[in-house]
């Protein structure tokens, strides 16, 4: 079972493994799910996960450079070397 978010025309625009607000449960074998996976091209979930990790790394680096993350961790009592 997957959870799909649809656009106003009813096409799936995102597919999730876990329930998310606004998503409806759909079986993996559903034609709309298969069509979505085909239109997403050859990008696998692993590739999309890797892209997300890179974005998170960039965000964390930016927060560290601006001392936002360091200040927050210091406030929590965590010391960074």
SULLINBEL-V329189 format. One record per residue. PHI is phi in whole degrees, 0 to 359 (NA if undefined). OMEGA is omega as a letter, one per 30 degrees, with the letter a starting at -180 (none if undefined). D_FIRST is the distance of its C-alpha to the first C-alpha in whole Angstrom. Layout:
phi=PHI omega=OMEGA d_first=D_FIRST
phi=PHI omega=OMEGA d_first=D_FIRST
This chain:
phi=NA omega=l d_first=0
phi=236 omega=a d_first=4
phi=236 omega=a d_first=7
phi=247 omega=l d_first=10
phi=252 omega=a d_first=13
phi=248 omega=l d_first=16
phi=277 omega=a d_first=20
phi=301 omega=l d_first=22
phi=274 omega=l d_first=22
phi=96 omega=l d_first=18
phi=281 omega=l d_first=17
phi=289 omega=l d_first=14
phi=248 omega=l d_first=16
phi=207 omega=a d_first=14
phi=230 omega=a d_first=10
phi=231 omega=l d_first=9
phi=279 omega=a d_first=8
phi=245 omega=l d_first=9
phi=298 omega=l d_first=10
phi=227 omega=l d_first=13
phi=302 omega=l d_first=16
phi=85 omega=a d_first=16
phi=262 omega=l d_first=12
phi=247 omega=l d_first=10
phi=288 omega=l d_first=7
phi=219 omega=l d_first=6
phi=289 omega=a d_first=5
phi=301 omega=a d_first=6
phi=282 omega=a d_first=9
phi=301 omega=a d_first=10
phi=304 omega=l d_first=13
phi=294 omega=l d_first=13
phi=294 omega=l d_first=10
phi=299 omega=l d_first=13
phi=296 omega=l d_first=16
phi=298 omega=a d_first=15
phi=296 omega=l d_first=14
phi=290 omega=a d_first=17
phi=288 omega=l d_first=19
phi=287 omega=l d_first=18
phi=76 omega=a d_first=21
phi=265 omega=l d_first=21
phi=285 omega=l d_first=20
phi=271 omega=l d_first=17
phi=300 omega=l d_first=15
phi=297 omega=l d_first=18
phi=293 omega=l d_first=21
phi=295 omega=l d_first=19
phi=297 omega=l d_first=19
phi=297 omega=l d_first=23
phi=297 omega=l d_first=24
phi=297 omega=l d_first=23
phi=299 omega=l d_first=25
phi=297 omega=l d_first=28
phi=296 omega=l d_first=27
phi=297 omega=l d_first=27
phi=299 omega=l d_first=30
phi=298 omega=l d_first=32
phi=297 omega=l d_first=32
phi=297 omega=l d_first=33
phi=301 omega=l d_first=36
phi=296 omega=l d_first=37
phi=294 omega=l d_first=36
phi=291 omega=l d_first=39
phi=302 omega=a d_first=41
phi=268 omega=l d_first=42
phi=63 omega=l d_first=42
phi=290 omega=a d_first=39
phi=292 omega=l d_first=37
phi=300 omega=l d_first=40
phi=296 omega=l d_first=42
phi=295 omega=a d_first=39
phi=294 omega=l d_first=38
phi=298 omega=l d_first=42
phi=299 omega=l d_first=42
phi=279 omega=l d_first=39
phi=88 omega=l d_first=42
phi=261 omega=a d_first=40
phi=262 omega=l d_first=43
phi=252 omega=a d_first=42
phi=290 omega=none d_first=45
